[in-house]
Amino acid sequence: MSILRIYNCFHPILREKAQKVEKFDQELKEFTDNMLATMYNADGIGLAANQVGDRRAICIVDINSGDEDKSNYTPIVMINPTIISFDDEITTYQEGCLSIPKYYEDVDRPAAVQVQYTDIDMKLHTLEADDILARVIQHEYDHLKGILFFDRISQIKKALGKKKLNKIKRGELDTFYPMINPDGSEFDPMGSKEK
Ligand code: NI
């Protein structure tokens, strides 16, 4: 397994819409394993394929990522996901994103969703999710549509965070994991996994 580089949110691939996965083969399995390794390495709870420079409609989530006991991990690999229903109730929760390091804002989203996806063995699943799982699924699903979480916050909040976002845009990052800058060059973190 290898650790992939995570693309900065200002790289154009983060604005592209994902393409349907048609080919289920060994390469797909290896790629999703690499996505999982990359997410765990960065202490993330979700990751979409365009965040590692791939245009396929794939996202992964694990709300137990970061647990010291790896046997508690609950990885879900979603291929060609579609959210088929949203709850009427809206909740507010602070979100972050591996492509937008150290930037956090409250985002309003439906409290629960139903998502349909195919797993790596081409089996179709329907998952009902609420709480944090519903939150992460919607965040990753947005990535596959080229939407970033700061698109969903008020203009005032976004204006207040402009300084931070401009720093990220310039590639002045404070991360412990390797990234791809908006211009496609590589970013290597200075320190180790200390945060
Ligand atoms: Ni994200």
py3Dmol code that shows the C-alpha trace and the ligand (Angstrom):
import py3Dmol

protein = """\
ATOM      1  CA  MET A   1       0.000   0.000   0.000  1.00  0.00           C
ATOM      2  CA  SER A   2       1.171   3.494  -0.612  1.00  0.00           C
ATOM      3  CA  ILE A   3       0.348   6.904   0.756  1.00  0.00           C
ATOM      4  CA  LEU A   4      -1.013   9.183  -1.958  1.00  0.00           C
ATOM      5  CA  ARG A   5      -0.625  12.947  -2.018  1.00  0.00           C
ATOM      6  CA  ILE A   6      -3.693  14.933  -1.051  1.00  0.00           C
ATOM      7  CA  TYR A   7      -4.577  17.776  -3.403  1.00  0.00           C
ATOM      8  CA  ASN A   8      -4.965  21.318  -2.110  1.00  0.00           C
ATOM      9  CA  CYS A   9      -8.583  22.535  -2.395  1.00  0.00           C
ATOM     10  CA  PHE A  10      -7.496  25.248  -4.835  1.00  0.00           C
ATOM     11  CA  HIS A  11      -6.236  22.705  -7.368  1.00  0.00           C
ATOM     12  CA  PRO A  12      -8.745  22.578 -10.278  1.00  0.00           C
ATOM     13  CA  ILE A  13      -9.389  18.823  -9.903  1.00  0.00           C
ATOM     14  CA  LEU A  14     -11.298  19.552  -6.701  1.00  0.00           C
ATOM     15  CA  ARG A  15     -13.848  21.389  -8.856  1.00  0.00           C
ATOM     16  CA  GLU A  16     -14.406  18.564 -11.334  1.00  0.00           C
ATOM     17  CA  LYS A  17     -17.371  16.224 -11.298  1.00  0.00           C
ATOM     18  CA  ALA A  18     -16.469  12.574 -10.826  1.00  0.00           C
ATOM     19  CA  GLN A  19     -16.945   9.960 -13.529  1.00  0.00           C
ATOM     20  CA  LYS A  20     -18.769   6.690 -13.022  1.00  0.00           C
ATOM     21  CA  VAL A  21     -16.602   3.657 -12.270  1.00  0.00           C
ATOM     22  CA  GLU A  22     -17.155   0.955 -14.902  1.00  0.00           C
ATOM     23  CA  LYS A  23     -14.131  -1.238 -14.404  1.00  0.00           C
ATOM     24  CA  PHE A  24     -13.941  -3.361 -11.271  1.00  0.00           C
ATOM     25  CA  ASP A  25     -10.516  -4.924 -11.295  1.00  0.00           C
ATOM     26  CA  GLN A  26      -7.391  -5.403  -9.229  1.00  0.00           C
ATOM     27  CA  GLU A  27      -6.233  -1.851  -9.940  1.00  0.00           C
ATOM     28  CA  LEU A  28      -9.467  -0.499  -8.407  1.00  0.00           C
ATOM     29  CA  LYS A  29      -8.939  -2.631  -5.309  1.00  0.00           C
ATOM     30  CA  GLU A  30      -5.343  -1.406  -4.972  1.00  0.00           C
ATOM     31  CA  PHE A  31      -6.416   2.190  -5.488  1.00  0.00           C
ATOM     32  CA  THR A  32      -9.094   2.048  -2.775  1.00  0.00           C
ATOM     33  CA  ASP A  33      -6.590   0.380  -0.406  1.00  0.00           C
ATOM     34  CA  ASN A  34      -4.213   3.261  -1.084  1.00  0.00           C
ATOM     35  CA  MET A  35      -7.014   5.750  -0.441  1.00  0.00           C
ATOM     36  CA  LEU A  36      -7.670   4.113   2.928  1.00  0.00           C
ATOM     37  CA  ALA A  37      -3.963   4.150   3.844  1.00  0.00           C
ATOM     38  CA  THR A  38      -3.809   7.827   2.838  1.00  0.00           C
ATOM     39  CA  MET A  39      -6.864   8.747   4.900  1.00  0.00           C
ATOM     40  CA  TYR A  40      -5.620   6.936   8.014  1.00  0.00           C
ATOM     41  CA  ASN A  41      -2.145   8.452   7.613  1.00  0.00           C
ATOM     42  CA  ALA A  42      -3.669  11.932   7.583  1.00  0.00           C
ATOM     43  CA  ASP A  43      -6.055  11.189  10.497  1.00  0.00           C
ATOM     44  CA  GLY A  44      -9.050  11.874   8.272  1.00  0.00           C
ATOM     45  CA  ILE A  45     -12.517  10.348   8.554  1.00  0.00           C
ATOM     46  CA  GLY A  46     -13.349  10.635   4.862  1.00  0.00           C
ATOM     47  CA  LEU A  47     -11.674  11.032   1.491  1.00  0.00           C
ATOM     48  CA  ALA A  48     -12.897  11.389  -2.091  1.00  0.00           C
ATOM     49  CA  ALA A  49     -10.924  10.192  -5.118  1.00  0.00           C
ATOM     50  CA  ASN A  50     -10.450  13.656  -6.627  1.00  0.00           C
ATOM     51  CA  GLN A  51      -8.674  14.634  -3.408  1.00  0.00           C
ATOM     52  CA  VAL A  52      -5.897  12.272  -4.454  1.00  0.00           C
ATOM     53  CA  GLY A  53      -6.003  13.324  -8.099  1.00  0.00           C
ATOM     54  CA  ASP A  54      -8.316  10.637  -9.488  1.00  0.00           C
ATOM     55  CA  ARG A  55     -11.522  11.418 -11.374  1.00  0.00           C
ATOM     56  CA  ARG A  56     -13.495   8.304 -10.498  1.00  0.00           C
ATOM     57  CA  ALA A  57     -16.682   8.388  -8.377  1.00  0.00           C
ATOM     58  CA  ILE A  58     -15.199   6.808  -5.275  1.00  0.00           C
ATOM     59  CA  CYS A  59     -15.215   7.937  -1.677  1.00  0.00           C
ATOM     60  CA  ILE A  60     -14.254   6.298   1.563  1.00  0.00           C
ATOM     61  CA  VAL A  61     -15.349   6.970   5.126  1.00  0.00           C
ATOM     62  CA  ASP A  62     -14.386   5.707   8.540  1.00  0.00           C
ATOM     63  CA  ILE A  63     -15.732   7.606  11.507  1.00  0.00           C
ATOM     64  CA  ASN A  64     -13.530   5.495  13.801  1.00  0.00           C
ATOM     65  CA  SER A  65     -10.332   6.570  12.054  1.00  0.00           C
ATOM     66  CA  GLY A  66      -7.926   7.801  14.684  1.00  0.00           C
ATOM     67  CA  ASP A  67      -8.920   5.108  17.176  1.00  0.00           C
ATOM     68  CA  GLU A  68      -5.770   3.746  18.779  1.00  0.00           C
ATOM     69  CA  ASP A  69      -7.058   0.216  18.369  1.00  0.00           C
ATOM     70  CA  LYS A  70      -7.062  -0.476  14.649  1.00  0.00           C
ATOM     71  CA  SER A  71      -9.448  -3.399  15.158  1.00  0.00           C
ATOM     72  CA  ASN A  72     -12.117  -0.761  15.807  1.00  0.00           C
ATOM     73  CA  TYR A  73     -11.733   0.680  12.318  1.00  0.00           C
ATOM     74  CA  THR A  74     -14.908   0.609  10.223  1.00  0.00           C
ATOM     75  CA  PRO A  75     -13.875   1.484   6.663  1.00  0.00           C
ATOM     76  CA  ILE A  76     -16.600   1.889   4.042  1.00  0.00           C
ATOM     77  CA  VAL A  77     -15.578   2.090   0.390  1.00  0.00           C
ATOM     78  CA  MET A  78     -18.331   3.647  -1.710  1.00  0.00           C
ATOM     79  CA  ILE A  79     -18.143   3.307  -5.457  1.00  0.00           C
ATOM     80  CA  ASN A  80     -20.601   5.329  -7.577  1.00  0.00           C
ATOM     81  CA  PRO A  81     -22.500   6.583  -4.527  1.00  0.00           C
ATOM     82  CA  THR A  82     -25.877   8.311  -4.815  1.00  0.00           C
ATOM     83  CA  ILE A  83     -27.701   9.919  -1.933  1.00  0.00           C
ATOM     84  CA  ILE A  84     -31.291   8.845  -2.503  1.00  0.00           C
ATOM     85  CA  SER A  85     -32.950  10.665   0.391  1.00  0.00           C
ATOM     86  CA  PHE A  86     -32.231  13.450   2.839  1.00  0.00           C
ATOM     87  CA  ASP A  87     -33.836  13.983   6.226  1.00  0.00           C
ATOM     88  CA  ASP A  88     -35.942  17.137   6.713  1.00  0.00           C
ATOM     89  CA  GLU A  89     -34.158  17.970   9.937  1.00  0.00           C
ATOM     90  CA  ILE A  90     -31.083  20.179   9.558  1.00  0.00           C
ATOM     91  CA  THR A  91     -28.168  20.070  11.973  1.00  0.00           C
ATOM     92  CA  THR A  92     -25.093  22.263  12.367  1.00  0.00           C
ATOM     93  CA  TYR A  93     -21.671  20.766  12.891  1.00  0.00           C
ATOM     94  CA  GLN A  94     -18.096  21.898  12.511  1.00  0.00           C
ATOM     95  CA  GLU A  95     -16.387  20.467   9.449  1.00  0.00           C
ATOM     96  CA  GLY A  96     -12.832  20.271   8.243  1.00  0.00           C
ATOM     97  CA  CYS A  97     -11.249  18.790   5.134  1.00  0.00           C
ATOM     98  CA  LEU A  98      -7.869  17.219   4.389  1.00  0.00           C
ATOM     99  CA  SER A  99      -7.656  19.427   1.268  1.00  0.00           C
ATOM    100  CA  ILE A 100      -8.250  22.579   3.366  1.00  0.00           C
ATOM    101  CA  PRO A 101      -5.789  22.093   6.240  1.00  0.00           C
ATOM    102  CA  LYS A 102      -6.547  23.668   9.606  1.00  0.00           C
ATOM    103  CA  TYR A 103      -9.688  25.422   8.384  1.00  0.00           C
ATOM    104  CA  TYR A 104     -12.906  24.603  10.238  1.00  0.00           C
ATOM    105  CA  GLU A 105     -16.405  26.041   9.983  1.00  0.00           C
ATOM    106  CA  ASP A 106     -19.915  25.155  11.049  1.00  0.00           C
ATOM    107  CA  VAL A 107     -21.980  23.769   8.180  1.00  0.00           C
ATOM    108  CA  ASP A 108     -25.747  23.116   8.078  1.00  0.00           C
ATOM    109  CA  ARG A 109     -26.760  19.796   6.564  1.00  0.00           C
ATOM    110  CA  PRO A 110     -29.624  17.290   6.733  1.00  0.00           C
ATOM    111  CA  ALA A 111     -29.301  15.171   9.885  1.00  0.00           C
ATOM    112  CA  ALA A 112     -29.682  11.833   8.087  1.00  0.00           C
ATOM    113  CA  VAL A 113     -29.349  10.413   4.586  1.00  0.00           C
ATOM    114  CA  GLN A 114     -29.881   7.235   2.653  1.00  0.00           C
ATOM    115  CA  VAL A 115     -27.042   6.428   0.312  1.00  0.00           C
ATOM    116  CA  GLN A 116     -26.766   3.764  -2.329  1.00  0.00           C
ATOM    117  CA  TYR A 117     -23.364   2.581  -3.501  1.00  0.00           C
ATOM    118  CA  THR A 118     -21.495  -0.349  -4.942  1.00  0.00           C
ATOM    119  CA  ASP A 119     -18.700  -2.022  -3.029  1.00  0.00           C
ATOM    120  CA  ILE A 120     -15.431  -3.298  -4.417  1.00  0.00           C
ATOM    121  CA  ASP A 121     -17.085  -6.647  -5.254  1.00  0.00           C
ATOM    122  CA  MET A 122     -19.810  -4.906  -7.281  1.00  0.00           C
ATOM    123  CA  LYS A 123     -22.416  -5.571  -4.629  1.00  0.00           C
ATOM    124  CA  LEU A 124     -25.076  -2.855  -4.262  1.00  0.00           C
ATOM    125  CA  HIS A 125     -25.683  -1.460  -0.766  1.00  0.00           C
ATOM    126  CA  THR A 126     -28.268   0.897   0.693  1.00  0.00           C
ATOM    127  CA  LEU A 127     -27.075   2.530   3.884  1.00  0.00           C
ATOM    128  CA  GLU A 128     -29.094   4.667   6.270  1.00  0.00           C
ATOM    129  CA  ALA A 129     -26.797   7.029   8.091  1.00  0.00           C
ATOM    130  CA  ASP A 130     -27.281   9.680  10.712  1.00  0.00           C
ATOM    131  CA  ASP A 131     -25.131  11.775  13.025  1.00  0.00           C
ATOM    132  CA  ILE A 132     -21.443  12.045  12.077  1.00  0.00           C
ATOM    133  CA  LEU A 133     -21.631   9.290   9.474  1.00  0.00           C
ATOM    134  CA  ALA A 134     -24.372  11.174   7.590  1.00  0.00           C
ATOM    135  CA  ARG A 135     -22.263  14.306   7.822  1.00  0.00           C
ATOM    136  CA  VAL A 136     -19.123  12.703   6.379  1.00  0.00           C
ATOM    137  CA  ILE A 137     -21.027  10.951   3.592  1.00  0.00           C
ATOM    138  CA  GLN A 138     -22.562  14.269   2.488  1.00  0.00           C
ATOM    139  CA  HIS A 139     -19.191  16.031   2.650  1.00  0.00           C
ATOM    140  CA  GLU A 140     -17.520  13.335   0.501  1.00  0.00           C
ATOM    141  CA  TYR A 141     -20.479  13.158  -1.877  1.00  0.00           C
ATOM    142  CA  ASP A 142     -20.091  16.909  -2.371  1.00  0.00           C
ATOM    143  CA  HIS A 143     -16.429  16.381  -3.326  1.00  0.00           C
ATOM    144  CA  LEU A 144     -17.541  14.046  -6.127  1.00  0.00           C
ATOM    145  CA  LYS A 145     -19.669  16.910  -7.460  1.00  0.00           C
ATOM    146  CA  GLY A 146     -16.825  19.426  -7.218  1.00  0.00           C
ATOM    147  CA  ILE A 147     -18.301  21.126  -4.147  1.00  0.00           C
ATOM    148  CA  LEU A 148     -16.203  22.142  -1.122  1.00  0.00           C
ATOM    149  CA  PHE A 149     -17.648  22.656   2.348  1.00  0.00           C
ATOM    150  CA  PHE A 150     -16.844  26.365   2.380  1.00  0.00           C
ATOM    151  CA  ASP A 151     -19.248  26.728  -0.574  1.00  0.00           C
ATOM    152  CA  ARG A 152     -21.984  25.919   1.939  1.00  0.00           C
ATOM    153  CA  ILE A 153     -21.183  28.586   4.544  1.00  0.00           C
ATOM    154  CA  SER A 154     -22.360  32.199   4.616  1.00  0.00           C
ATOM    155  CA  GLN A 155     -20.472  34.869   2.683  1.00  0.00           C
ATOM    156  CA  ILE A 156     -19.772  36.660   5.966  1.00  0.00           C
ATOM    157  CA  LYS A 157     -18.156  33.597   7.513  1.00  0.00           C
ATOM    158  CA  LYS A 158     -16.194  33.002   4.347  1.00  0.00           C
ATOM    159  CA  ALA A 159     -14.988  36.604   4.319  1.00  0.00           C
ATOM    160  CA  LEU A 160     -13.827  36.246   7.911  1.00  0.00           C
ATOM    161  CA  GLY A 161     -11.815  33.186   7.001  1.00  0.00           C
ATOM    162  CA  LYS A 162     -10.347  34.738   3.853  1.00  0.00           C
ATOM    163  CA  LYS A 163      -6.880  35.250   5.298  1.00  0.00           C
ATOM    164  CA  LYS A 164      -6.610  31.589   6.190  1.00  0.00           C
ATOM    165  CA  LEU A 165      -7.944  30.477   2.808  1.00  0.00           C
ATOM    166  CA  ASN A 166      -5.526  32.765   0.970  1.00  0.00           C
ATOM    167  CA  LYS A 167      -2.635  31.199   2.858  1.00  0.00           C
ATOM    168  CA  ILE A 168      -3.816  27.757   1.789  1.00  0.00           C
ATOM    169  CA  LYS A 169      -4.134  29.057  -1.777  1.00  0.00           C
ATOM    170  CA  ARG A 170      -0.507  30.210  -1.680  1.00  0.00           C
ATOM    171  CA  GLY A 171       0.562  26.787  -0.409  1.00  0.00           C
ATOM    172  CA  GLU A 172       1.577  28.080   3.009  1.00  0.00           C
ATOM    173  CA  LEU A 173       0.445  24.983   4.802  1.00  0.00           C
ATOM    174  CA  ASP A 174       0.724  23.639   8.279  1.00  0.00           C
ATOM    175  CA  THR A 175       0.203  19.920   7.690  1.00  0.00           C
ATOM    176  CA  PHE A 176       2.033  16.742   8.579  1.00  0.00           C
ATOM    177  CA  TYR A 177       1.009  14.882   5.406  1.00  0.00           C
ATOM    178  CA  PRO A 178       2.273  15.361   1.836  1.00  0.00           C
ATOM    179  CA  MET A 179       0.119  17.385  -0.552  1.00  0.00           C
ATOM    180  CA  ILE A 180      -0.154  18.696  -4.097  1.00  0.00           C
ATOM    181  CA  ASN A 181      -0.178  22.493  -4.387  1.00  0.00           C
ATOM    182  CA  PRO A 182      -2.755  24.391  -6.492  1.00  0.00           C
ATOM    183  CA  ASP A 183      -0.187  24.660  -9.324  1.00  0.00           C
ATOM    184  CA  GLY A 184       0.510  20.921  -9.301  1.00  0.00           C
ATOM    185  CA  SER A 185       3.855  21.084  -7.517  1.00  0.00           C
ATOM    186  CA  GLU A 186       4.536  18.892  -4.524  1.00  0.00           C
ATOM    187  CA  PHE A 187       4.301  20.001  -0.921  1.00  0.00           C
ATOM    188  CA  ASP A 188       6.309  18.158   1.685  1.00  0.00           C
ATOM    189  CA  PRO A 189       5.594  18.762   5.335  1.00  0.00           C
ATOM    190  CA  MET A 190       8.448  19.959   7.510  1.00  0.00           C
ATOM    191  CA  GLY A 191       7.713  18.096  10.679  1.00  0.00           C
ATOM    192  CA  SER A 192       6.539  14.643  11.555  1.00  0.00           C
ATOM    193  CA  LYS A 193       3.045  13.639  12.588  1.00  0.00           C
ATOM    194  CA  GLU A 194       3.006  16.237  15.392  1.00  0.00           C
ATOM    195  CA  LYS A 195       0.059  18.593  15.266  1.00  0.00           C
TER     196      LYS A 195
END
"""
ligand_1 = """\
1
NI
Ni -13.124 17.123 2.321
"""
view = py3Dmol.view(width=600, height=400)
view.addModel(protein, "pdb")
view.setStyle({"model": 0}, {"cartoon": {"style": "trace"}})
view.addModel(ligand_1, "xyz")
view.setStyle({"model": 1}, {"stick": {}})
view.zoomTo()
view.show()
